[in-house]
Amino acid sequence: MEAFYTHKKFLEWYIRKTSGDIVECGTGDGSTGFILDLIKGTNRKLLSLENNYEWYNKMLIKYPETENHKYIFVKDWDKEISNLDKDKYDIVFIDQSPWSARVTTMNHFLNSAKYIIIHDVDYFPRNGIFGKCISQFEFDFSDKFNKWKLYYPSTPWPCSTGPPTLVGSNVKDTCVCSI
């Protein structure tokens, strides 16, 4: 199961680098509990959105709501994302399905969140949605982000594409760094 959590190292680094609230689009053992552990004892809040009812219930039982952690069950990603305050979140972690919902989420927060972190991001340039393929494992995301960094997991990779995690920002005074 750890093979699916290739984003954790990068997610942790950026959470530790910031102090504001976090929105997680697509819940899971490799993100929800992990983020909650990282912000435990702080006044930071986590909002978790999930559209798979079984997964939503599983996470709700495993990581119950608290004053600092709320869930939204999503029936319509476009509607739910458009209702979120663009200026409230330092970090937007994007790992939901369907793929189109990831684009909706990214676009909503594109110029407001300090850091947008997208797991499995190679799907988008490979399918001509955003970003550009330079080579098999090189991509350019300057069509969306002024500052961005693509991170791959340590080898051996859990799947043939890595998978890579993108961290991007269009917010002044942020640094997207090598980790």
Secondary structure, DSSP 8 states (H G I E B T S, - for coil): -GGG-TTHHHHHHHHHH--SEEEEES--TTTHHHHHHHHTTSS--EEEEE--HHHHHHHHHHS--BTTEEEEE-S-HHHHHHTS-TTSEEEEEE--SSHHHHHHHHHHHTTTSSEEEEETTTHHHHTTSSSEEEETTEEE-TTT-SEEEEE---SS-SBTTB--EEEEE-STT------
